[in-house]
Amino acid sequence: MEQFACKDFSALDKELKDDLLECYLEAQQEIEAIVNDIESSGFTHEKLDTLFRSLHSMKGNCSVCFLDPLVGALHRLEEIVDGMRGGYIPYDSVLGELINQVLDQVLLLLKQLHQYHGADTKLLNFMQSNLDKIYAEEEPSTRVALAERFLAQMGDDATAAQEKAKEGADSLVVKVEYDDAQQADIDHFRLLSQRLNKLLGYSPERGERILKLSQLINQECTAPVDKAQLSAAAYMHNMGMAMILKCGDDEAAKQRAEHNHPMVGAQLLSKHEGWDQASDMVISYQERFDGSGYPEGLVGGMIPQGAFVLSMAVRFIDVVWGKSGDEYKKSAMRAIQKVNSESAKGIPPHLVDAFNRAVRKLLVAKQR
């Protein structure tokens, strides 16, 4: 990996560098909260003004500490936000996601410089060139399309880097092929998943983890379901949970929204042509083999196999990783036990067996 260095930053006292990192994280959290607030309760210029000030402060701190390569990317992001304040760049939820994702990647580079005195040149150049193109584009719809493509590529690169870093993990990645129309939809579903998980307080990587485990379990099944359809279901399964955000403190309304969320997610999927199987998986992923699930109380063979696969992946990921997304804060054995306890009750036994084979491969790879 080609690296760049910031020698004057590396020469600073550790206490000062630690303070910089802490200030960056505080500003990032404030910016993320503002973006999420815009998504949930609407756009105002006052919110953008506050966001701009936090971003400007973040850039200034990096400049003082000799982090000039990072300042360049932050400056271009600041100009995009300033364009929104000025009204010549219309605010769009994709641009909101762009802000959060770029700050995540700049934080990654900052941590690399802090810990190893060198950071990924390819990532920095990739961000800078794309931000330049997005800022220079004058057509709003084209600008949003450029931002979506950038986010999709950045997500793919981050996922690839994480997998490469884990020895033996390459063999666990199930390759899924999409046609052009499916790929466009999948990129859109991925962004929706990341955005919603952040709004709900989950790690934005939750959707990717559920997708990967779903595909691994599916591969262990005697008759696997369509991988593309399963991918769409993995990204969109809890999209209906967005309704909870509108319930405020009304607990009864929250319970109704949670009970109905699979139907809402399925309806959103059905608006995209060609995802009927994925829609069926989403509407049924909270159903149980014994008929005690929801929203329709389906029994046994009435429930699509992909719904059971998705359900097991969701259970495992949410127990092991929790909302924070920190690696293995909770016991993997507890998660395995939770899924296995559902054999012949919530999930058909042969599918629980497929889950066990898949997780065994994960544990072996982690041990290596």
Stockholm file with secondary structure:
# STOCKHOLM 1.0

chainA/1-368         MEQFACKDFSALDKELKDDLLECYLEAQQEIEAIVNDIESSGFTHEKLDTLFRSLHSMKGNCSVCFLDPLVGALHRLEEIVDGMRGGYIPYDSVLGELINQVLDQVLLLLKQLHQYHGADTKLLNFMQSNLDKIYAEEEPSTRVALAERFLAQMGDDATAAQEKAKEGADSLVVKVEYDDAQQADIDHFRLLSQRLNKLLGYSPERGERILKLSQLINQECTAPVDKAQLSAAAYMHNMGMAMILKCGDDEAAKQRAEHNHPMVGAQLLSKHEGWDQASDMVISYQERFDGSGYPEGLVGGMIPQGAFVLSMAVRFIDVVWGKSGDEYKKSAMRAIQKVNSESAKGIPPHLVDAFNRAVRKLLVAKQR
#=GR chainA/1-368 SS CCEECCHHHHTSCHHHHHHHHHHHHHHHHHHHHHHHHHHHHCCCHHHHHHHHHHHHHHHHHHHHTTCHHHHHHHHHHHHHHHHHHHTSSCCCHHHHHHHHHHHHHHHHHHHHHHHHSCEEHHHHHHHHHHHHHHHHCCCHHHHHHHHHHHHHHHHHHHHHHHHHHSTTGGGGCCCCCCCHHHHHHHHHHHHHHHHHHHHTTSCTTHHHHHHHHHHHHHHHSSSCCCHHHHHHHHHHTTGGGGGGGGSTTCHHHHHHHHHHHHHHHHHHHHTSTTCHHHHHHHHHTTCCTTSCCSSSCCCGGGSCHHHHHHHHHHHHHHHHHTTTCCTTSSCHHHHHHHHHTTBTTTBCHHHHHHHHHHHHHHHHHHHC
#=GC SS_cons         CCEECCHHHHTSCHHHHHHHHHHHHHHHHHHHHHHHHHHHHCCCHHHHHHHHHHHHHHHHHHHHTTCHHHHHHHHHHHHHHHHHHHTSSCCCHHHHHHHHHHHHHHHHHHHHHHHHSCEEHHHHHHHHHHHHHHHHCCCHHHHHHHHHHHHHHHHHHHHHHHHHHSTTGGGGCCCCCCCHHHHHHHHHHHHHHHHHHHHTTSCTTHHHHHHHHHHHHHHHSSSCCCHHHHHHHHHHTTGGGGGGGGSTTCHHHHHHHHHHHHHHHHHHHHTSTTCHHHHHHHHHTTCCTTSCCSSSCCCGGGSCHHHHHHHHHHHHHHHHHTTTCCTTSSCHHHHHHHHHTTBTTTBCHHHHHHHHHHHHHHHHHHHC
//
